C-alpha cells in the first residue's frame, strides 16, 4: 500500500480511507478489469447457448490478454464484486434458459470460468520462450519417439489450444445437457 500511495503521490492513510486493505484494493481492481467483459445480456439471450458460452469465454480471455497479471491474482482468490457477479448472472441465465438443470448450470459456469482463468494465467509475455519449436525437434528419438513424431505440429499456440479446448468443453456440455 505504501508503494501505491507513493506512486499516486498520496499517503497510505488516504488509501485506507477508501480500501480496507491490500486484499480489498486488489479485489476491486480485478473486478473493475473484469467489468471490461463487454457482452450485453440481450445479445446473449438472442444467441444459442453454445454461441453465448463461447462469446463469454472469448470476451473474458480477451480481457485477461489485455491485463495478463490479473489472472495470476485471480488464481488465489476470485473476487465477488459487482462486475463478476453480473458476469456470473448472465452466464447462468443463458444456461438455465437453455434447459440446463440448476446443478449442471452451476458446474458448467464454474468449469467455463476456471478454464478461461487457467489459460489466462499463462498469458505472461515470456511464455512463448518456454516452449520453442527447436526444443521439440531436438528431442532424443530413442527416449521420446512420440514427441519427435509430432514435432512439426508443435508447439501449439495458446490461442489454438484455447479454441480447441473451448470447443471440446462446449460440445461436452451439449452432450451432457441433451442426455439429461
C-alpha positions as CSV (number, residue, x, y, z in Angstrom):
1,X,0.0,0.0,0.0
2,X,2.9,2.3,0.7
3,X,4.4,1.9,-2.8
4,X,1.0,2.5,-4.4
5,X,0.5,5.6,-2.2
6,X,3.9,6.9,-3.3
7,X,3.1,6.3,-7.0
8,X,-0.2,8.2,-6.6
9,X,1.6,10.9,-4.7
10,X,-0.7,10.3,-1.7
11,X,-0.5,8.8,1.7
12,X,-1.3,5.4,2.9
13,X,-3.9,6.9,5.2
14,X,-5.8,8.2,2.2
15,X,-5.8,4.7,0.6
16,X,-7.0,3.1,3.8
17,X,-9.9,5.6,3.9
18,X,-11.1,4.0,0.5
19,X,-9.9,0.4,0.9
20,X,-10.0,-1.9,3.9
21,X,-6.5,-3.2,3.0
22,X,-4.4,-4.7,0.2
23,X,-6.8,-7.6,-0.4
24,X,-9.8,-5.2,-0.8
25,X,-7.8,-3.0,-3.2
26,X,-6.8,-6.0,-5.3
27,X,-10.3,-7.4,-5.3
28,X,-11.7,-4.1,-6.6
29,X,-9.0,-3.7,-9.3
30,X,-9.7,-7.2,-10.5
31,X,-13.5,-6.6,-10.5
32,X,-13.0,-3.3,-12.4
33,X,-10.9,-5.1,-15.0
34,X,-13.4,-7.9,-15.4
35,X,-16.0,-5.2,-15.9
36,X,-14.4,-4.8,-19.4
37,X,-16.1,-8.1,-20.4
38,X,-18.4,-6.5,-22.9
39,X,-21.3,-8.8,-23.6
40,X,-24.8,-7.4,-23.4
41,X,-27.4,-9.6,-21.7
42,X,-29.9,-9.1,-24.6
43,X,-27.3,-10.1,-27.1
44,X,-26.6,-13.3,-25.1
45,X,-30.3,-14.2,-25.0
46,X,-30.5,-13.9,-28.8
47,X,-27.8,-16.5,-29.3
48,X,-27.9,-20.3,-29.0
49,X,-26.4,-21.2,-25.6
50,X,-23.3,-22.7,-27.2
51,X,-22.5,-19.4,-29.0
52,X,-23.3,-17.4,-25.9
53,X,-20.8,-19.5,-23.8
54,X,-18.2,-19.1,-26.5
55,X,-18.7,-15.4,-26.7
56,X,-18.5,-15.0,-22.9
57,X,-15.3,-17.2,-22.7
58,X,-13.6,-15.4,-25.5
59,X,-14.5,-12.0,-24.1
60,X,-13.2,-13.0,-20.7
61,X,-10.0,-14.3,-22.3
62,X,-9.5,-11.1,-24.3
63,X,-9.8,-9.1,-21.1
64,X,-7.2,-11.3,-19.4
65,X,-5.0,-10.9,-22.5
66,X,-5.1,-7.1,-22.2
67,X,-4.3,-7.4,-18.4
68,X,-2.2,-10.6,-18.1
69,X,-1.3,-10.0,-14.4
70,X,-5.0,-10.1,-13.4
71,X,-5.4,-13.8,-14.0
72,X,-2.5,-14.5,-11.7
73,X,-4.1,-12.6,-8.9
74,X,-7.4,-14.3,-9.5
75,X,-5.9,-17.8,-9.2
76,X,-5.5,-17.2,-5.5
77,X,-9.0,-15.6,-4.9
78,X,-11.7,-15.0,-7.4
79,X,-13.4,-11.7,-6.4
80,X,-17.1,-11.4,-6.0
81,X,-17.5,-7.8,-6.9
82,X,-20.5,-6.4,-8.9
83,X,-18.9,-7.0,-12.3
84,X,-18.0,-10.6,-11.5
85,X,-21.5,-11.2,-10.1
86,X,-23.1,-9.8,-13.2
87,X,-20.9,-11.9,-15.4
88,X,-21.9,-15.0,-13.5
89,X,-25.6,-14.0,-13.5
90,X,-25.6,-13.5,-17.3
91,X,-23.9,-16.8,-17.8
92,X,-26.2,-18.7,-15.5
93,X,-29.2,-17.1,-17.1
94,X,-28.1,-18.3,-20.5
95,X,-27.6,-21.9,-19.3
96,X,-30.9,-22.0,-17.3
97,X,-32.8,-20.6,-20.3
98,X,-31.3,-23.4,-22.5
99,X,-32.7,-26.0,-20.2
100,X,-29.7,-26.8,-18.0
101,X,-30.8,-28.2,-14.6
102,X,-29.6,-25.8,-11.9
103,X,-26.8,-28.2,-10.7
104,X,-25.4,-28.6,-14.2
105,X,-25.7,-24.8,-14.9
106,X,-23.5,-24.1,-11.8
107,X,-21.0,-26.7,-12.8
108,X,-20.9,-25.6,-16.4
109,X,-20.3,-21.9,-15.4
110,X,-17.7,-22.8,-12.8
111,X,-15.8,-25.0,-15.3
112,X,-16.0,-22.5,-18.1
113,X,-14.8,-19.6,-15.8
114,X,-11.9,-21.7,-14.4
115,X,-11.0,-22.9,-17.9
116,X,-10.6,-19.3,-19.0
117,X,-8.7,-18.4,-15.9
118,X,-6.4,-21.3,-16.4
119,X,-5.5,-20.1,-19.8
120,X,-5.4,-16.5,-18.7
121,X,-2.8,-17.4,-16.1
122,X,-0.5,-18.5,-18.9
123,X,-0.5,-15.1,-20.7
124,X,2.8,-13.8,-19.3
125,X,4.9,-12.2,-22.0
126,X,7.7,-14.7,-21.6
127,X,5.5,-17.8,-22.0
128,X,6.4,-18.3,-25.7
129,X,10.1,-18.6,-24.8
130,X,9.3,-21.6,-22.5
131,X,8.4,-23.9,-25.4
132,X,10.4,-23.0,-28.6
133,X,10.0,-25.2,-31.7
134,X,13.7,-26.1,-31.5
135,X,13.0,-27.8,-28.2
136,X,10.6,-30.2,-29.8
137,X,12.8,-31.0,-32.8
138,X,15.9,-31.6,-30.6
139,X,14.4,-34.5,-28.6
140,X,16.2,-37.8,-28.4
141,X,14.2,-40.1,-30.7
142,X,15.2,-43.2,-28.6
143,X,13.6,-41.8,-25.5
144,X,10.8,-39.6,-26.9
145,X,9.6,-41.1,-30.2
146,X,6.0,-39.8,-29.9
147,X,7.3,-36.3,-29.2
148,X,9.5,-36.5,-32.3
149,X,6.6,-37.8,-34.4
150,X,4.5,-34.7,-33.7
151,X,7.4,-32.1,-33.5
152,X,6.4,-30.5,-36.8
153,X,3.0,-29.6,-35.3
154,X,4.3,-28.3,-32.0
155,X,4.3,-26.2,-30.1
156,X,0.7,-25.2,-30.4
157,X,-0.2,-21.6,-29.9
158,X,-2.0,-20.7,-26.7
159,X,-4.9,-19.3,-28.8
160,X,-5.2,-22.5,-30.7
161,X,-5.2,-24.6,-27.5
162,X,-7.8,-22.3,-26.0
163,X,-10.1,-22.6,-29.0
164,X,-9.7,-26.3,-29.3
165,X,-10.4,-26.8,-25.6
166,X,-13.3,-24.4,-25.6
167,X,-14.9,-26.3,-28.4
168,X,-14.4,-29.6,-26.5
169,X,-15.9,-28.1,-23.4
170,X,-19.0,-26.7,-25.1
171,X,-19.6,-29.9,-27.1
172,X,-19.2,-32.0,-24.0
173,X,-21.8,-29.8,-22.2
174,X,-24.1,-30.1,-25.2
175,X,-23.8,-33.9,-25.0
176,X,-24.4,-33.8,-21.2
177,X,-27.5,-31.5,-21.3
178,X,-29.0,-33.4,-24.3
179,X,-28.5,-36.7,-22.4
180,X,-30.2,-35.5,-19.3
